[in-house]
Amino acid sequence: MSPAIKTRLLSSMEKCFPDEEIENKSPLTHISVLRGEQLSFQLACFRDAAVPFSCVDLQLGGSLAPYARVRQVECIPSLMPAYPNSDDGYLRTVPGLYPDLLAPLQYGGRVSLPPNQLRSLWITLSLPDDLPAGKHTLSLELRDPTGEVLSHDDLQVELIDARLPEQTLIFTQWFHCDCLADYYGVEVFSEEHWAIIERFVHTAAENGINLLLTPVFTPPLDTEVGGERPTVQLVEVTREGEKYSFAFARLDRWIDMCDRCGIQYFEISHLFTQWGAAHAPKIMAIAEGEYRRIFGWETDAAGEAYTAFLRQFIPAFLAHMRARGDDRRCFFHISDEPNAAQLEQYCASAAPVKELLRGYPIMDALSNFAFWEQGVVEMPIVSTNHIEPFLEAKVPGLWAYYCCAQNRDVSNRFFAMPGARTRIIGVQLYKYSIAGFLQWGYNFYFNRHSWDSVNPFLDSTGGCWVPSGDPYSVYPAPDGSAWESMRIVLFREALEDLRALQLCESLYGREYVLALIEDGLDTPLTFSRYPRDAEYLLNLRRRVNAAIAAAAKQA
């Protein structure tokens, strides 16, 4: 074997920058997995410049070879990996190329290795239900064009005869239909657009998203005051005088598509503008025979005209959803991220809606404790760096979220953060019995306030607006499908950690699992204090899986 090709197996939490040394990466030799769990790991590769060829063949062997999918980890430009006030828990903070995109192999399935660069392959194992429990092997060989073996690595995988329970956490990453129409240059809700939407929704559901932002009206999110985002309105509205009628055929198609993809819940788009609920969202209608905008930035949110509209729309919407048997799958919003200065306006706008939606969940992302303390928001979605007062108050059914502002101390999914910092959120969600989680950017391909389009393969910051990784977690593939990022898979693994902890609790009790989590820590784990290394999570899962395996053998 040629020493000019170096390889090493790594966990999914490692990030390989081209200028790093392979010897500094922690090797992975064995791992265990539960039934129903998707396992990802990496093969780091370094090619010395003396090697005369840039493409090599990858040969898989062992009992797990039929179930392996291989992708190349590609680096994406980042002009702003972190804010200037970020903490010291980043891999690096300088502009550069950051590993993130999981792309299909090129050159007919070969592996491309530039000289003197550290690169990695991403291997995903999806094991079938009829695979016998026990120890299995996956071997990976790189071979030159003549067939000579350049490297050989083996991973030992123990399949435990116990199945992950179903996901109970409700999870949404905001889905932006207009970004897909804009990027691919297709008409909104054309057949091409619907096909692209479904491919992206399918990938979302595969990664644990079970609550989908549903644009009943064009979501009033990340929009310049006075500006507009492209219209993506599922409900058709007709106005005749002071009477409104509604057509729901497009909404029905959306729901049927979600059902095919495995989406469980519908996150109805916000009924008022972001940051304070001062105005109505953009609503298009046939009014007096003309298709035009009837509400928007010029509309007083608490005014008589929009309130009268809501008093007709919400009962009609609920009646339609009840007739389908889907009304209890809906979650509603007033306004995103209101602050203390907007409390009065928020209350005025929300009052008629809360009356009309009595008995249905209304939730909003916020940070100010007063909104819950004063009973203004019954289901707060709290930023992870402001969650302590809500935890101390034992808010029932508490949700959490993070976005760009959660850049210090807490977990997030920025390019520049270690993979372990992204994945630790699963343990935190378990410890604090969080009911739901929200992140705003599944596929946001605009810049700040949606002024312009961006190419996510070249601009990962929304026009140097937020740290790389905040606006999106999937890439728009040429065929209209969604290419995954390392970050979305790491979050999926966090959700699988959560489910594994729940399974362990069902076997041994909650105190047992909490003791496993805290074992060896100097201070109790919180949203802002937690182990920063991948080894903690790998060891925790080994112990949890071993406990589950022991119970399975006794059953």
LUMTIVO-185851 format. One line per field, with one value per residue (C-alpha): x, y, z negated. Coordinates in pm, whole numbers. Each point is the difference from the previous one (the first is absolute). Layout:
N
px <- (X,...) $
py <- (Y,...) $
pz <- (Z,...) $
REM end
This chain:
555
px <- (0,122,78,-77,-373,-103,-347,-171,-354,-164,-331,-261,88,347,48,291,143,231,298,-18,210,-171,207,-175,-342,-146,-40,-322,36,-334,-349,-341,-335,-366,-257,-167,305,201,375,244,378,288,307,263,241,331,184,364,94,233,-303,-44,-378,-279,-285,-13,-259,-178,-75,-238,-1,-135,-355,-106,119,-345,-148,260,-43,313,22,285,25,46,123,-217,125,-62,65,-146,38,-73,-100,284,-142,-14,153,312,-192,38,233,116,-147,188,-155,79,-124,-204,-105,-379,-162,-62,21,-26,325,113,212,-237,4,372,161,171,302,182,367,116,-351,-199,-337,-265,-265,-334,-134,-358,-131,-373,-39,-302,-232,91,373,100,101,363,338,51,284,28,333,110,282,139,150,199,-108,183,-182,288,-118,114,-171,-218,-221,-252,-284,-157,-371,-213,-370,-203,-325,-215,-181,8,-343,-191,101,-220,176,-179,261,-25,252,-171,-71,24,-196,81,374,-45,-202,255,310,-130,-172,-341,-347,-139,-221,63,34,379,-19,-220,244,295,-191,-82,362,111,-279,94,359,-128,-213,289,198,-259,-201,-358,-164,3,-43,-315,-46,-371,99,348,198,83,352,337,-160,104,-267,-199,151,-141,114,-132,-360,-34,-360,-177,-347,-184,-205,-290,-148,-341,-83,61,-39,289,-1,286,115,222,88,365,19,-147,272,262,-140,-17,362,101,-176,196,325,-75,-69,-218,-87,-66,152,-244,182,2,-319,189,334,324,142,-312,-320,-55,-126,-178,190,-23,-333,-101,-364,-241,-165,-273,112,369,282,201,145,-268,210,365,231,-260,-248,-38,22,-263,-214,-359,62,253,-181,-318,196,139,-348,-104,319,87,-344,-3,353,-78,-323,188,275,-252,-181,332,71,318,-80,179,318,25,216,-54,217,-71,340,360,242,-198,189,-103,-64,-250,-200,-299,-22,37,-285,-230,64,-21,-324,-253,217,24,-377,-48,264,-109,118,265,373,132,377,268,377,100,252,-186,-140,-280,-185,-58,-13,-286,-183,46,159,-102,247,328,285,299,350,248,206,-306,-168,105,-295,-244,164,-8,-371,-59,-192,-200,68,292,150,345,168,324,98,292,-14,76,369,154,19,-302,-31,-59,63,247,268,275,-132,124,-240,-35,-129,-279,-85,-4,-343,-164,126,-107,-349,-31,122,-243,-297,-32,-314,95,283,10,271,-84,210,-52,47,20,188,-53,201,-111,-363,-26,136,193,60,321,173,37,297,189,-164,-75,-65,-305,213,232,-306,26,273,40,-245,-282,-214,-26,85,-55,134,-204,124,-8,-280,-233,73,158,362,62,260,213,-200,-344,129,166,-332,-174,254,-86,-364,102,203,-315,-202,268,-4,-379,23,256,-231,-289,222,182,-175,77,239,221,29,64,281,154,-16,161,260,349,-111,134,-327,-353,-76,-205,-69,311,227,78,295,144,167,-138,131,-259,-285,161,57,-350,-154,225,-125,-362,13,171,-275,-266,180,12,-374,-68,193,-201,-333) $
py <- (0,349,226,294,-63,34,-85,-5,-77,286,64,218,279,64,278,-35,326,-30,144,-236,-306,-338,-115,259,-154,-242,-346,-200,-379,-128,125,-140,81,-67,-126,289,223,140,-16,246,14,125,-127,273,-10,171,-34,93,211,-279,-216,45,-47,214,-253,-330,-272,-81,-366,-98,-344,-188,-84,367,95,-38,257,276,330,202,375,249,277,321,332,311,360,197,373,25,-320,175,332,207,-59,-378,-224,-213,-320,26,-206,318,344,123,10,-306,-336,-203,-367,-28,-124,-373,-39,-305,-153,119,-159,-294,-68,44,199,327,82,330,-17,98,56,-175,-106,-240,-238,-18,-354,-60,-340,-71,-353,-217,-145,-359,47,-223,175,-26,109,91,145,257,12,291,-17,269,-141,159,-23,-333,-155,20,46,338,-13,-234,89,-205,123,-237,68,-170,-9,-11,-193,289,263,374,125,238,366,190,335,233,157,271,174,267,-108,281,-84,332,-65,-322,168,279,-222,-242,269,-166,147,-17,-309,-117,-373,42,197,-260,-275,193,81,-366,-108,258,-95,-366,77,216,-285,-245,225,21,305,-95,346,192,375,17,323,47,357,116,-23,355,-101,163,263,366,234,105,-276,-328,-355,-202,-108,-358,-6,-332,136,176,301,179,321,132,310,-92,-373,-239,-348,-248,-285,-268,-228,107,-46,-349,-84,124,-218,-307,60,30,-326,-178,135,-85,348,-23,363,330,327,259,309,305,204,327,150,-94,188,138,-91,356,-83,-266,-243,41,-149,-26,-26,41,323,156,-220,94,-215,224,45,90,1,69,252,274,-202,68,-344,77,210,-70,-115,-272,-113,-41,-210,-226,-46,-151,-180,-186,-167,-97,-141,-199,-135,-120,-161,-165,-144,-153,-121,210,297,-145,-30,381,241,375,313,366,168,-115,126,285,197,175,332,-171,-174,236,-21,-378,-30,220,-197,-339,55,-84,-284,-164,16,-155,-271,-91,-354,-3,44,352,34,256,25,250,73,225,-184,257,-135,-329,137,233,-274,168,-308,-337,-198,191,-113,128,75,-235,284,148,-321,-14,202,-216,-317,131,80,-356,125,-301,-130,241,45,131,158,146,233,231,177,-324,26,-9,-295,-192,-266,104,-119,250,-122,102,-189,-349,-276,-94,349,-50,-354,67,161,-345,-70,348,-43,-329,128,291,-188,252,-66,167,170,269,133,255,-105,-331,153,379,107,378,268,216,111,-195,279,-231,-362,-171,-309,-225,-178,332,206,-181,318,158,283,25,36,-306,-258,-271,-282,204,61,-356,-361,-150,94,21,-281,34,-256,189,-214,103,-86,-42,184,-145,220,-139,-355,97,139,-319,-190,229,-100,-366,55,142,-305,-238,176,-31,-372,-43,188,-235,-291,142,321,367,34,-275,181,338,-158,-131,350,167,-270,148,363,271,195,-107,11,303,176,213,-240,-333,-209,144,-318,-275,-270,88,-71,-314,-134,95,-189,-301,-18,62,-257,-253,42,-43,-309,-155,49,-142,-317,-50,53) $
pz <- (0,85,-299,228,-60,-364,-132,-337,-113,-190,-172,167,-245,142,255,243,129,302,-188,-298,-84,6,-298,-219,56,-257,155,-7,-13,-131,-69,-92,154,-79,246,179,-45,289,-57,158,-20,213,178,-10,294,73,333,23,300,115,89,376,15,-151,10,-184,-29,-325,-61,-282,-158,-296,-105,-12,350,164,-236,34,183,73,60,16,-259,197,-135,33,-9,-318,-13,-351,-202,-331,-151,-153,-351,29,-267,27,76,378,215,173,68,307,348,204,122,-249,33,18,322,43,376,226,119,341,273,24,-373,-53,-279,92,-219,61,-97,-350,-128,-270,137,-123,123,-177,-42,-108,-109,12,-132,91,-261,90,-58,-294,-319,-101,131,362,204,273,181,217,251,226,320,279,367,37,-296,-246,-358,-135,-339,-206,-298,-199,-217,-251,-45,-264,87,-321,7,-122,203,-47,-110,224,-21,-245,27,242,225,264,220,200,354,260,315,165,-24,197,275,20,2,262,210,-2,-41,-352,-42,355,41,-1,-323,-168,98,-145,-318,-55,43,-256,-242,32,-104,-286,-133,33,-233,-276,108,-76,-19,330,46,210,200,-34,85,103,-326,-126,-98,71,218,25,-138,303,211,125,42,295,-52,-122,-122,-30,-79,280,-116,165,-138,89,-199,-362,57,58,145,-1,223,-155,294,-2,-376,39,252,-249,-279,223,102,-366,-78,272,-142,-363,-139,-311,-79,176,-119,130,122,-227,0,-60,98,-173,-300,-160,187,122,350,201,221,375,106,364,107,285,-114,208,290,-18,-141,-232,-345,-253,-320,-78,-161,34,-208,-371,-157,-264,230,88,359,-75,-314,207,250,-274,-147,333,97,-321,-45,368,-24,-316,150,307,-205,-233,300,108,-353,-7,-222,-304,203,20,-198,33,-27,-75,61,-5,-268,-163,-264,-320,173,231,-272,21,376,-10,-251,208,316,-167,-193,275,132,-342,-27,345,-62,-349,-76,275,-65,63,-32,74,-19,-268,-272,-244,-303,-43,305,-182,-355,94,192,338,159,-138,212,12,225,-193,124,-162,-147,-177,-108,-369,-144,194,-131,-356,40,128,303,119,350,48,347,89,300,121,282,76,-339,-186,85,-348,-237,132,268,360,355,143,242,-240,-302,-88,94,-367,-79,253,-114,-378,37,-7,-352,-112,145,-185,-336,-2,153,283,205,327,183,271,229,266,300,175,347,-19,314,-26,-177,-293,25,327,219,232,87,-106,130,-307,157,1,-276,-324,-200,164,133,-305,-219,-227,-71,260,-57,-149,314,131,-73,348,342,323,224,381,26,-236,-304,-329,-70,-371,-204,-278,-236,79,-47,-329,-120,111,-210,-292,40,7,-319,-157,106,-129,-337,-8,75,-277,-237,84,-109,-303,-105,45,-296,144,333,-160,-201,323,149,-302,-68,3,48,-229,16,96,371,109,330,-50,-194,161,118,320,129,221,-232,-264,240,139,-353,-112,292,-65,-360,93,279,-228,-258,268,135,-347,-43,347,-84,-317,174) $
REM end
